């Protein structure tokens, strides 16, 4: 069951990374997928990967916030 969870988490990461140019929301989904992968690797006791995936989740969350602000500012009337 743990392997299935990890496979789903990595699939979410892959697909959202592939589609992130289409929507800022895919960047957020990538952050969620990274967090899920970090949880999986923590449950599997692979702690170096847990740290790396946690950092990926934080970087993706930062990218989402930045993109959300930029796209929000671009759609507001002047």
Helices and strands as residue ranges (DSSP letters): H 2-19, H 24-43, H 47-75
